[in-house]
Amino acid sequence: MSESHGLPPAGGEQNLSQAPLRRLRPRPSASLILIDREQPTPRILVGRRGSGHAFMPDLYVFPGGRRDPRDFALPFSKDLDPAVLQKLQTGFAAPASPAGARALALAATRELYEETGLSLGAPATAAEQGADLSSLRYIARAVTPPGAIRRFDNRFFATFIDEAAIDLSSLRESDELSDFRWLDLSDLRAVNLPEIVFAVADDLKKSLESGRCLPFGSDVQVYTSRNGQFLRSRL
């Protein structure tokens, strides 16, 4: 069962200075942002989490969830761009292995399929040979603050639906996500987004305004918190 992830909304869902801090270790996870750039303003796919979820109920999020042990063994038809793989291995106390970094991307593609029915590349090819990771960009990382009911160390990947050859006719609702929306990046408040999702989408919008290709080696936005304060840096 997958779970979405992020920081509480600014001004927030909970007061970090008052909430009892639970010493939960953030779990590795990943999200995948699908971008439609055929319109004058690019659009991104979000879906609504159910009201029964303990974490972020009724909010619109990107497909995604935690990395499972099985993700290390999933097949893939094409590997990540070398610049993306290198970025995924940095930012740790000790460098991550290529397999551990790649498993994050594979977790994102697996969750995409489980939650939306969509796959990267032709469905038959993806089913037989595994996902095509070559179009994925690594654009952001966010660590859920202490005190949240769930904690994740989440990587946000992005790809263009035309580059990834995604068959949108396969889009379907799941137990995890429903009411899918193609959200215009110029109107991010059209649905109820967690603040971390809004922050990532807003930074994505700014990146696309400077060029619609998203270079593979671009800086990665990193969102963390310290003493209840929201922090942003670059990797």
Secondary structure, DSSP 8 states (H G I E B T S, - for coil): ---------TT-SS-TTTS-------EEEEEEEEEE-SSSS-EEEEEEE-TT-SSSTT-EE-SEEE--GGGGG--EEE---HHHHHHHT-SSSS---HHHHHHHHHHHHHHHHHHHS--SS-HHHHHHH-EE-TT-EEEEEEE--TTSSS-EEEEEEEEETTTTT--GGG----SSEEEEEEEETT-GGGS---HHHHHHHHHHHHHHHT-TT--TT---EEEEEETTEEEEEE-
